[in-house]
Every structure is written in structure tokens, then in C-alpha cells.
Amino acid sequence: MSHQLSAEQIDTYQRDGFLSPLPVFTQDEVRQLRKQFEDFEQRFGGVERAVSRRTDLHLLTGWGYDVVTDARIVEPVTSLLGPDVLLWSMNWFIKEPDNTKFVSFHQDANYWGLEPHDVATAWIALSDAGARTGPMEFIPGSHRGELYEQHNTFEKDNLLSRGQTIEAALPTEDCFMTPLAAGEMSLHHVRTIHRSGPNKSSDRRIGMVLRYCATHVRQTKGADTATLVAGEDQFGHFRLMQRPNVEYGEDEMAIHADAVANQGKMIMRD
Ligand SMILES: O=C(O)CCC(=O)C(=O)O
């Protein structure tokens, strides 16, 4: 069965800079994935302490690797980026129940260092991401406009690494909320302006966030790693990572720690 996007879906993405919702996982699968993720959190000392380790779980766990290579996610991405695709990183945006954490208006292209901007994010809900949970909100068409200057606020409740915020006046009245049911995903372009509000629900809002790029994309900030998930890599711009042999194995832990530290450096480097 093909999971490629239709011509109409591709047009919508190209026009708006995002596409939502798309079904991915069944309820059984999503329950199992949430359990695997929450087991990981417990294994590493609980929710707070596991935060520093949760990036790139596909380098540490088979289930993580299976997710980032899942045809139901990767094929729609190839419809947008072409047949040769890398996973650059796997992140988590989690808002605990009844929580003031938020994400300010920003553009990912401003600080990732990836160029050209043939880069897309698959944002996958592992819990309900309905209107009360602070789902993703996008400004349609903003990926076709300018790259805005962002100010680093380091605000306590801002989930972004530096609290980066676009301070210019934006057409916020156009902002489009994309609530998702558990198991659904949205796709967004690396230049699309987006934000999200606080979680006013009684459950965690768990976003599993996968960043994909075409193989011709370069990291302009230094040497970086990525995982080939579709087609072939004829460019060699990234050191390619492999599926972990042993779940949480010693070698895997070292490889993972190294990749995560390096990615942190890339994101924080100006
Ligand atoms: O999940 C969120 O609230 C924000 C995620 C985000 O900014 C992103 O995926 O680029």
C-alpha cells in the first residue's frame, strides 16, 4: 500500500507550509509507543531527568528506529522532499497536564543551520493533542515569506532551547490551529512560522517530532550526523548513523550521547 501524498495534499503543503491531520498509528500502536517512551523516561530517572537523553531515541532503541523509518511517515515526507531522505533528528515536545509551558512564534530554519531549506518536520501525537492541550499553530504561507530575526528570551516557560521569539508584527489573526488525535501527525516546512499554547488538559501532551531533510541539504554550522531513511545518499554531507544492535547497549549509549551532544552544539551555535 502506498502512503505517498496526493497531488492535492502536496499543493496544500506547498501553499500553506503545513499539512494536517494525517493518520499514522492505530490506537493500539500509539498506546504501545507511549508505553515504550514512558518506560524509557522511568529507566532514566523519571520525566525531568530523562529530558536530556530523549533526543534521537532511534539510536538507542529498536522501537525508536522503527518509528523514524516507518513507511507511513517516511513516504509522505518523500512526496515533499524527493526520494532520498535523511532523518536529521528525533525530538520530543511534551507539555505536562495543566501546565503553563508554551512555544513562542519562531521559524526552525533560523537556527538549525540546515541549507537549502528542503527540510520538513513530522509532528506525531502520542497522546491527545486537541485544542485544550496547546496543539501546533501555523501562519499559512509564511514559509514563502522572509526569515525573521529572532530574539533569545530564555523565558522559563518557553519550551524552545533559547526561548527564541519573532518580535516583528505578524498576521496572528491568520494563525491556524492543528489539533491532532493520538496517532495522527502534521507535516510542516522548516520556514513556516509556528507556536503553541499551554496545556489546559488533564493528560500529558506528547509530541514526537521527527526532522527530515533531502540528502542534498548541508549542515552549515559544522560536522553533523543523520540517518538515511529513504533512497540513497549520493552527497555524504552527514555522517550516517545505523540502527542500534542492542537496546540501550553500551556502544549505543556512547554513540547516542555523542550525537545528542553534537546536535545541541549545532542548535546553540550562532
Ligand atoms: O510541539 C510544540 O508545541 C512545538 C514544536 C515545534 O516548535 C516544532 O516542532 O518545530
The ligand as an SDF file (V2000), in Angstrom:
LIG
                    3D

 10  9  0  0  0  0  0  0  0  0999 V2000
    5.2090   20.9650   19.9810 O   0  0  0  0  0  0  0  0  0  0  0  0
    5.2600   22.1670   20.0520 C   0  0  0  0  0  0  0  0  0  0  0  0
    4.4970   22.7980   20.7660 O   0  0  0  0  0  0  0  0  0  0  0  0
    6.2910   22.9570   19.2650 C   0  0  0  0  0  0  0  0  0  0  0  0
    7.0640   22.1150   18.3150 C   0  0  0  0  0  0  0  0  0  0  0  0
    7.9280   22.8880   17.3970 C   0  0  0  0  0  0  0  0  0  0  0  0
    8.1870   24.0510   17.5790 O   0  0  0  0  0  0  0  0  0  0  0  0
    8.4830   22.1960   16.2380 C   0  0  0  0  0  0  0  0  0  0  0  0
    8.1930   21.0170   16.0320 O   0  0  0  0  0  0  0  0  0  0  0  0
    9.2210   22.8180   15.4640 O   0  0  0  0  0  0  0  0  0  0  0  0
  1  2  2  0
  2  3  1  0
  2  4  1  0
  4  5  1  0
  5  6  1  0
  6  7  2  0
  6  8  1  0
  8  9  2  0
  8 10  1  0
M  END
$$$$
